[in-house]
Amino acid sequence: MLTAFSVGQVWQYQTRDHEPDSRITIVRIDADDKEFGNIIHIYISDVDIPNEDAPQGKTTYIGHMPYDEGALELCVTKKEADLTELPDYEDGYQLWKSAFDQSQAGIFDVPVCEAIKFVQQSI
């Protein structure tokens, strides 16, 4: 299935109010999954998630989130750049992929700002 996304793209998206500089980078695309179609894997930069275990007391990026393509399309607002060097996402992807292959993990299909809230609540 064709997709509007490609690896390395950096997108502006509908951010949370206090994170206007946050961006999404497409780090991987798993095409044509039998259940979900194209799974778009994203890295989110410049988030502000309180985390007493993190440097400076906050988490500033989310290294990996698997996303439903249609849900992600509704969130992005403007393509900003194309990177040739990707941020580090592999460890998070491998953890997710192992759980996904055992039907113990899924993908996000809510607005990205809502998914970030979910991550914040789980920290």
C-alpha positions in Angstrom: 0.0 0.0 0.0 1.4 3.4 -0.9 1.9 6.0 1.8 2.4 9.7 2.0 5.1 9.3 4.5 8.8 8.3 4.0 11.6 7.6 6.4 13.5 10.7 7.4 10.7 13.1 7.0 10.2 15.7 9.8 6.7 17.0 10.4 5.1 19.7 12.4 1.9 18.4 14.1 -0.9 19.5 16.3 1.2 19.8 19.5 0.2 20.2 23.1 0.0 24.0 23.9 3.3 24.0 25.9 5.3 22.1 23.2 5.0 24.2 20.1 8.5 23.3 18.8 7.9 19.5 19.1 8.3 17.6 15.8 7.7 14.1 14.5 10.4 12.3 12.6 9.4 9.2 10.5 12.0 6.6 11.5 10.6 3.4 10.0 7.6 2.1 8.0 6.4 -1.4 8.2 4.3 -1.7 5.1 1.2 -3.8 4.6 0.7 -5.4 8.0 -2.2 -7.9 7.7 -4.2 -6.2 10.5 -3.1 -2.6 10.5 -1.8 -1.8 6.9 1.1 0.6 7.0 2.6 1.1 10.5 4.4 4.4 10.7 7.1 4.5 13.4 7.8 7.9 14.8 10.3 9.7 17.0 9.0 12.8 18.8 11.4 15.6 19.8 11.0 18.6 22.1 8.4 17.2 24.4 8.2 18.3 28.0 7.2 15.4 30.2 7.9 15.7 33.9 10.2 12.8 35.0 12.2 12.9 38.2 14.5 10.1 36.9 15.5 12.0 33.8 18.2 14.7 33.4 16.8 18.1 34.4 13.7 16.4 35.7 12.0 15.9 32.4 11.8 13.7 29.3 12.4 15.7 26.2 11.9 13.1 23.5 10.0 9.9 22.8 12.3 7.5 20.9 9.7 5.3 19.4 5.9 5.2 18.8 4.2 2.9 16.4 1.3 4.7 14.6 -1.7 4.0 12.5 -1.1 5.8 9.2 -4.6 7.4 9.0 -4.5 8.7 12.5 -1.0 10.2 11.9 -2.2 11.8 8.7 -4.9 13.7 10.7 -2.2 15.1 13.1 0.5 16.3 10.9 0.3 19.9 9.6 3.4 20.6 7.5 6.4 18.7 6.3 9.5 20.5 7.5 12.6 18.6 6.4 14.1 15.3 5.2 16.8 13.9 7.4 19.6 11.6 6.1 20.6 10.6 9.7 17.8 9.3 11.9 17.5 9.7 15.7 18.1 6.6 17.8 14.9 4.6 17.8 16.1 1.0 17.3 16.0 -0.2 20.9 12.4 1.0 21.4 11.4 -0.5 18.0 12.9 -3.9 18.9 11.1 -4.0 22.2 7.8 -3.1 20.6 8.3 -5.6 17.6 9.0 -8.5 19.9 5.8 -7.8 21.9 3.8 -7.0 18.7 4.8 -10.3 17.2 3.5 -12.1 20.3 0.2 -10.1 20.1 1.2 -8.2 23.3 1.5 -4.7 21.8 -0.4 -2.6 19.3 -0.2 0.7 17.6 -1.5 4.2 18.4 -4.6 5.4 16.6 -5.3 8.6 18.6 -4.0 12.1 18.1 -0.3 12.3 18.8 -0.9 14.9 21.6 -3.2 12.3 23.3 -0.5 9.6 22.9 2.0 11.8 24.5 -0.4 12.2 27.5 -0.6 8.4 27.7 3.2 8.2 27.8 3.4 11.0 30.5 0.9 9.1 32.6 2.9 5.9 32.4 6.2 7.5 33.5 
